[in-house]
Amino acid sequence: MNHDPDQRLVEAVRAGDEVAVARALADGADPDASVSRFQGSVLIEAARSGRSGVVGLLVDAGARIGPVGHFNVSPLRVAVLEARTDVVRYLVARGALPAEPTTRTSVLTEAVSYAMHRPRPAALATLQVLLDAGATPRPSEEAPLITAVMQPVAPAVLRLLLAKGADVNQRRSDGSPAIVVAARRGDHAAVDVLLQGGADADARDRHGRTALMHAVERNEQRVIAVLLLAGAAVDAVGADGMTALELARGWQRQNVQFMLGEHRAGRDDVPITRTVVSIVPTGVRFKGDPPMLHLLASVIDIALDDLGDDEWAARTGGNADTARAVAVRLRHEAVPASNASWFQLEVTADEFAAARSALVELAYGTTRVLPAGTSRLEIVDVLEELDRQLGP
């Protein structure tokens, strides 16, 4: 039997045995006893595991509620990161917030970020406890709403922040409104939540650009749709003289031009002031299981057989021989990844375009033959999944 009260306390805390914890403390155990060099004190261990009863016993016995050790780790911070809501509520009530070090990221900012990294109901509940307790970010940190939009977090977090009094028109430290930050990131859900909360759809950043202008430049069509449905001004003019429509023309974004009200759209060479750098990949790596790669090969073969070489070239702008070659490669050249269980194949931009064009033909074109056991809707799903990965 271990007669060392400190060691018995450590073992009792790890086991979550409140009776044994109380007994060890009564026998003279140090309430700040260390579990290990890296795990910190027994109070930190109890907070990490969510043992609110044990936490209460240790605090009542005089355990240090503030940060300890070389890394200034506190029981409150650990409880926040583990989303131990009951422990956070107890520690806050016992004065843990003022004891937090000013040299680290605030627990409020970490709670907002953690709602994205480990999303679960307890993370949202923990954030609410901190907001109700009046937790604030450090002066050098962004407002919680901006932090949330920049992550980006789920809409539920934004709704909670707004319900707790966050300014829906909050601006980032560089002057960008939250709605512009969300639009630049293509987060149409965040844009919608902000608009529903009363955000100014035409709020401008320090360059005079609106969320709609930024969304158009980045080809974020879902964001554009949300903004237009909310009444965002299409004819607003930025400080550089640009409008959303001029930006769409300059980037040759024909679909966006139609969304903005144009009835005819071409590939005009329109000079504009660009605020984003666009990249054009010259190669793609397919990753997946052989049956899915073989499905892509079958889609290409069917489209080629149905259209013929000339019609394929006319409809897709690609070379039929390139399409045939990539179909063969998809069937025979995919190799197992060296450090994972999937198969993969490196293809050129032209080869990828051939595979995508074939999917378009079977999803929306005149081709009526489909791979055995596959529906048209499944082909549509595959096409949309590829497009989402490509981005705007």
C-alpha angles and dihedrals in degrees: 000000000000110000096182105107093206093053091045089052092052091050092047093050091050090050093046090233105157094185092054091045091054091047094050091049090049088052090057103268115164108251086212094053113148120243091198140324093270103031096055129211129350089255091057090048091051091047091049092053094043096242097155093173092054090046089055093050092050095047091047088052090056103265114168108261096193131072120305137187135026093306095049092236114174132199089238094054092048091049091049093051091048091044093235094164099181092050092048091050092050095046093047090051089053093054102265097140097067089046093062114113116253092215094072135063110282117260088236093059091045091050091053092049093045091056085071099040095047107016114191136129092263091058090057091045091050091051090051091053090054093047092048089051091055097250113173136191122252116269088251093053130085121254112273093251091055092046089051094050092046094053090041107233131187117281090250090069092051091049090051092050092049091047088053092055106272113159106251089208093050114152128218118240089265091055098258112141116235091248091056091049090052093046093051088054094050092241101151092170092057091046090052093049091050092049092048087052091056103266117165104255090204099046110142133219122226090279092056094251123140130216089257092056092051092046091051092051090052095043091237095161097175090054090047091053092050092049095046092049087053091053101257110177112257093190098050111131123220125220088262092055095255126137127196091253093051090051091051090051093047092052090042091236098162097176090053091050089057090047089054092054105270115142095196127035130179140168095275121172098233120171112227140160106259123204099181135060115227121207128209114204115221095197142025136204116217113208125187146084121310094251091060093046089048089051089058089050091052091049090055093047093049093049092049093048092049098044104031124219098287096046090045090055092046095049101038104025088229137114117262092215090057089052093050092048094053091048089057091046092050089056101041113017105051110114134196114266114251095232105024142048098249129092121236142194130192112221135176124248089256092052092049090048089054092053092047093046090053090052090051091052093052094041100045109358134085096275109113101178115095134189112273112277094010127114127212090245090057089053089051089051092052091049093049092047090054091047092051090054091050091054123202 
